[in-house]
Amino acid sequence: MEETLKQQDSNCLKVVLFGPESTGKTILAKQLAAHYNTLWVPEFSRSYAEEKSKHNEVLTKDDVLPIAIGQMALENSLAKQVESLLICDTNLLETKVYSEAYYNGYSPEILNKYAKENNYNLYFLTNIDIPWEDDGIRDRPNERKNMFNAFQSTLIKNNIPYVLLKGSLPNRLEIAIKHIDKLIKNN
């Protein structure tokens, strides 16, 4: 189990988009990957939830570890395919925040361990100042502020520096590129 949640060594810089649902993370991940001619790691929980939904099933706390394992498998696989930069639509720390929010503070100890141990070079926290969009999977339009606060407080509690992305999607992209360019230049 431990090896499946461990971030494998990689030479690439890793940027993670972190924040509540419907804040533009996936759009931004795709745009950044295109801009830098690199790969992006999709959100495993989305495809996992969509598959369960096809069978009229909902996510439960028993799904937290399979989602975390799937997320790390995707990230580790894609990190082997890039040399300089990998854009991550999410990470284990985000899985931990969602687990705690959805399951009354529940988060498996092994997830907590690797959510803290796995490293990223840059975090972007996505603000809730763009409209929420119903996609059939998203389910908490009235909890956006609480979720944003949970994400932000997690970064602060863990002493993780971050850049807040707010405003329009083009504005977010511009800010993200500026910070990633600086990261690349300094490494």
C-alpha positions as a Markdown table, in Angstrom:
| # | Residue | x | y | z |
|---|---|---|---|---|
| 1 | Met | 0.0 | 0.0 | 0.0 |
| 2 | Glu | 2.7 | 2.5 | 0.9 |
| 3 | Glu | 4.5 | 2.3 | -2.4 |
| 4 | Thr | 1.3 | 3.0 | -4.2 |
| 5 | Leu | 0.9 | 6.4 | -2.5 |
| 6 | Lys | 4.6 | 7.4 | -2.7 |
| 7 | Gln | 5.6 | 9.9 | -5.2 |
| 8 | Gln | 8.4 | 8.3 | -7.3 |
| 9 | Asp | 11.6 | 10.3 | -7.9 |
| 10 | Ser | 11.5 | 12.5 | -11.0 |
| 11 | Asn | 13.6 | 15.2 | -12.5 |
| 12 | Cys | 10.6 | 17.3 | -13.6 |
| 13 | Leu | 9.2 | 20.3 | -11.8 |
| 14 | Lys | 5.7 | 19.6 | -10.5 |
| 15 | Val | 3.0 | 22.3 | -10.4 |
| 16 | Val | -0.3 | 21.5 | -8.6 |
| 17 | Leu | -3.7 | 23.2 | -9.1 |
| 18 | Phe | -5.4 | 23.1 | -5.7 |
| 19 | Gly | -8.9 | 24.1 | -4.7 |
| 20 | Pro | -12.6 | 23.5 | -4.6 |
| 21 | Glu | -14.7 | 22.1 | -7.4 |
| 22 | Ser | -15.6 | 24.2 | -10.4 |
| 23 | Thr | -12.8 | 26.7 | -10.0 |
| 24 | Gly | -11.1 | 26.2 | -13.4 |
| 25 | Lys | -8.4 | 23.7 | -12.4 |
| 26 | Thr | -8.9 | 21.3 | -15.3 |
| 27 | Ile | -9.2 | 24.0 | -17.9 |
| 28 | Leu | -6.1 | 25.7 | -16.6 |
| 29 | Ala | -4.2 | 22.4 | -16.4 |
| 30 | Lys | -4.9 | 21.8 | -20.1 |
| 31 | Gln | -3.9 | 25.3 | -21.1 |
| 32 | Leu | -0.7 | 25.3 | -19.1 |
| 33 | Ala | 0.3 | 21.9 | -20.5 |
| 34 | Ala | -0.3 | 23.2 | -24.0 |
| 35 | His | 1.6 | 26.4 | -23.3 |
| 36 | Tyr | 4.6 | 24.5 | -22.0 |
| 37 | Asn | 4.3 | 21.6 | -24.4 |
| 38 | Thr | 4.1 | 19.1 | -21.6 |
| 39 | Leu | 1.7 | 16.7 | -20.0 |
| 40 | Trp | -0.9 | 17.2 | -17.3 |
| 41 | Val | -2.2 | 14.8 | -14.7 |
| 42 | Pro | -6.0 | 14.5 | -14.8 |
| 43 | Glu | -8.1 | 14.2 | -11.7 |
| 44 | Phe | -8.6 | 10.5 | -11.2 |
| 45 | Ser | -11.5 | 11.0 | -8.8 |
| 46 | Arg | -13.6 | 12.4 | -11.6 |
| 47 | Ser | -13.4 | 9.3 | -13.8 |
| 48 | Tyr | -13.8 | 7.1 | -10.8 |
| 49 | Ala | -17.0 | 9.0 | -9.7 |
| 50 | Glu | -18.3 | 9.0 | -13.3 |
| 51 | Glu | -17.9 | 5.2 | -13.4 |
| 52 | Lys | -19.7 | 4.7 | -10.1 |
| 53 | Ser | -22.5 | 7.1 | -11.3 |
| 54 | Lys | -23.1 | 4.9 | -14.3 |
| 55 | His | -24.1 | 2.1 | -11.9 |
| 56 | Asn | -26.2 | 4.5 | -9.7 |
| 57 | Glu | -23.6 | 4.3 | -7.0 |
| 58 | Val | -22.2 | 7.2 | -4.9 |
| 59 | Leu | -18.8 | 7.7 | -3.5 |
| 60 | Thr | -18.2 | 6.6 | 0.1 |
| 61 | Lys | -15.3 | 6.8 | 2.5 |
| 62 | Asp | -14.3 | 3.3 | 1.2 |
| 63 | Asp | -13.4 | 5.0 | -2.1 |
| 64 | Val | -10.9 | 7.4 | -0.7 |
| 65 | Leu | -7.9 | 5.1 | -0.8 |
| 66 | Pro | -8.7 | 3.7 | -4.3 |
| 67 | Ile | -9.0 | 7.3 | -5.5 |
| 68 | Ala | -5.7 | 8.2 | -3.9 |
| 69 | Ile | -3.9 | 5.2 | -5.3 |
| 70 | Gly | -5.3 | 5.9 | -8.8 |
| 71 | Gln | -4.2 | 9.6 | -8.6 |
| 72 | Met | -0.6 | 8.7 | -7.6 |
| 73 | Ala | -0.4 | 6.0 | -10.3 |
| 74 | Leu | -1.4 | 8.6 | -12.9 |
| 75 | Glu | 1.0 | 11.1 | -11.6 |
| 76 | Asn | 4.0 | 8.7 | -11.3 |
| 77 | Ser | 3.3 | 7.3 | -14.8 |
| 78 | Leu | 3.2 | 10.8 | -16.4 |
| 79 | Ala | 6.2 | 12.1 | -14.5 |
| 80 | Lys | 8.3 | 9.4 | -16.2 |
| 81 | Gln | 7.2 | 10.8 | -19.6 |
| 82 | Val | 8.3 | 14.4 | -19.1 |
| 83 | Glu | 11.7 | 16.0 | -18.6 |
| 84 | Ser | 11.1 | 19.4 | -17.3 |
| 85 | Leu | 7.5 | 20.2 | -16.1 |
| 86 | Leu | 4.4 | 18.3 | -15.1 |
| 87 | Ile | 1.0 | 20.0 | -14.4 |
| 88 | Cys | -1.1 | 18.3 | -11.8 |
| 89 | Asp | -4.8 | 18.9 | -11.8 |
| 90 | Thr | -4.9 | 17.7 | -8.2 |
| 91 | Asn | -2.8 | 15.8 | -5.6 |
| 92 | Leu | -3.1 | 13.7 | -2.5 |
| 93 | Leu | -3.4 | 16.7 | -0.3 |
| 94 | Glu | -6.6 | 17.7 | -2.2 |
| 95 | Thr | -7.9 | 14.2 | -1.8 |
| 96 | Lys | -7.3 | 14.5 | 1.9 |
| 97 | Val | -9.2 | 17.8 | 2.1 |
| 98 | Tyr | -12.2 | 16.4 | 0.2 |
| 99 | Ser | -12.2 | 13.2 | 2.3 |
| 100 | Glu | -12.3 | 15.2 | 5.5 |
| 101 | Ala | -15.0 | 17.5 | 4.2 |
| 102 | Tyr | -17.3 | 14.7 | 2.8 |
| 103 | Tyr | -16.8 | 12.1 | 5.5 |
| 104 | Asn | -16.9 | 14.1 | 8.8 |
| 105 | Gly | -13.1 | 14.5 | 9.3 |
| 106 | Tyr | -12.2 | 11.0 | 8.0 |
| 107 | Ser | -8.9 | 10.6 | 6.3 |
| 108 | Pro | -6.9 | 7.4 | 6.3 |
| 109 | Glu | -3.5 | 7.7 | 8.1 |
| 110 | Ile | -1.6 | 6.4 | 5.1 |
| 111 | Leu | -3.2 | 9.1 | 3.0 |
| 112 | Asn | -2.3 | 11.8 | 5.6 |
| 113 | Lys | 1.3 | 10.6 | 5.6 |
| 114 | Tyr | 1.8 | 10.8 | 1.8 |
| 115 | Ala | -0.3 | 13.9 | 1.4 |
| 116 | Lys | 2.4 | 15.6 | 3.5 |
| 117 | Glu | 5.4 | 13.8 | 2.2 |
| 118 | Asn | 4.9 | 14.1 | -1.5 |
| 119 | Asn | 6.5 | 17.3 | -2.8 |
| 120 | Tyr | 5.5 | 19.9 | -5.4 |
| 121 | Asn | 7.5 | 22.9 | -6.6 |
| 122 | Leu | 4.5 | 25.2 | -6.9 |
| 123 | Tyr | 0.9 | 25.3 | -5.6 |
| 124 | Phe | -1.8 | 27.4 | -7.2 |
| 125 | Leu | -4.9 | 27.9 | -5.0 |
| 126 | Thr | -7.9 | 28.5 | -7.2 |
| 127 | Asn | -10.5 | 31.0 | -6.0 |
| 128 | Ile | -14.3 | 30.6 | -6.1 |
| 129 | Asp | -14.9 | 33.9 | -8.0 |
| 130 | Ile | -15.9 | 32.2 | -11.2 |
| 131 | Pro | -19.4 | 30.7 | -11.7 |
| 132 | Trp | -20.1 | 27.2 | -10.4 |
| 133 | Glu | -21.0 | 24.8 | -13.2 |
| 134 | Asp | -23.1 | 21.7 | -12.8 |
| 135 | Asp | -21.5 | 18.8 | -14.6 |
| 136 | Gly | -23.4 | 15.9 | -12.9 |
| 137 | Ile | -20.5 | 15.1 | -10.6 |
| 138 | Arg | -20.0 | 18.3 | -8.7 |
| 139 | Asp | -22.5 | 18.5 | -5.9 |
| 140 | Arg | -21.8 | 21.4 | -3.5 |
| 141 | Pro | -22.5 | 24.7 | -5.1 |
| 142 | Asn | -23.6 | 26.2 | -1.7 |
| 143 | Glu | -20.4 | 25.0 | 0.1 |
| 144 | Arg | -17.9 | 26.8 | -2.1 |
| 145 | Lys | -16.7 | 29.3 | 0.6 |
| 146 | Asn | -16.4 | 26.6 | 3.2 |
| 147 | Met | -14.5 | 24.4 | 0.8 |
| 148 | Phe | -12.2 | 27.3 | -0.3 |
| 149 | Asn | -11.5 | 28.0 | 3.4 |
| 150 | Ala | -10.7 | 24.3 | 4.0 |
| 151 | Phe | -8.2 | 24.3 | 1.1 |
| 152 | Gln | -6.5 | 27.5 | 2.1 |
| 153 | Ser | -6.3 | 26.6 | 5.8 |
| 154 | Thr | -4.7 | 23.2 | 4.8 |
| 155 | Leu | -2.0 | 25.0 | 2.9 |
| 156 | Ile | -1.4 | 27.4 | 5.7 |
| 157 | Lys | -1.4 | 24.7 | 8.4 |
| 158 | Asn | 1.2 | 22.7 | 6.4 |
| 159 | Asn | 3.3 | 25.8 | 5.7 |
| 160 | Ile | 3.0 | 25.3 | 2.0 |
| 161 | Pro | 3.6 | 28.5 | 0.0 |
| 162 | Tyr | 1.0 | 29.1 | -2.7 |
| 163 | Val | -0.2 | 31.6 | -5.3 |
| 164 | Leu | -3.8 | 32.5 | -5.3 |
| 165 | Leu | -5.4 | 32.5 | -8.7 |
| 166 | Lys | -8.5 | 34.6 | -9.0 |
| 167 | Gly | -10.4 | 36.6 | -11.6 |
| 168 | Ser | -11.2 | 35.5 | -15.1 |
| 169 | Leu | -9.8 | 32.3 | -16.6 |
| 170 | Pro | -7.5 | 34.3 | -19.0 |
| 171 | Asn | -6.2 | 36.3 | -15.9 |
| 172 | Arg | -5.5 | 33.1 | -14.0 |
| 173 | Leu | -3.6 | 31.7 | -17.0 |
| 174 | Glu | -1.5 | 34.8 | -17.2 |
| 175 | Ile | -0.6 | 34.8 | -13.5 |
| 176 | Ala | 0.1 | 31.1 | -13.6 |
| 177 | Ile | 2.5 | 31.4 | -16.6 |
| 178 | Lys | 4.3 | 34.3 | -14.9 |
| 179 | His | 4.9 | 32.2 | -11.8 |
| 180 | Ile | 5.9 | 29.0 | -13.7 |
| 181 | Asp | 8.3 | 31.0 | -15.9 |
| 182 | Lys | 9.9 | 32.3 | -12.7 |
| 183 | Leu | 10.1 | 28.7 | -11.3 |
| 184 | Ile | 11.7 | 27.4 | -14.4 |
| 185 | Lys | 14.2 | 30.3 | -14.6 |
| 186 | Asn | 15.3 | 29.7 | -11.0 |
| 187 | Asn | 15.8 | 25.9 | -11.3 |
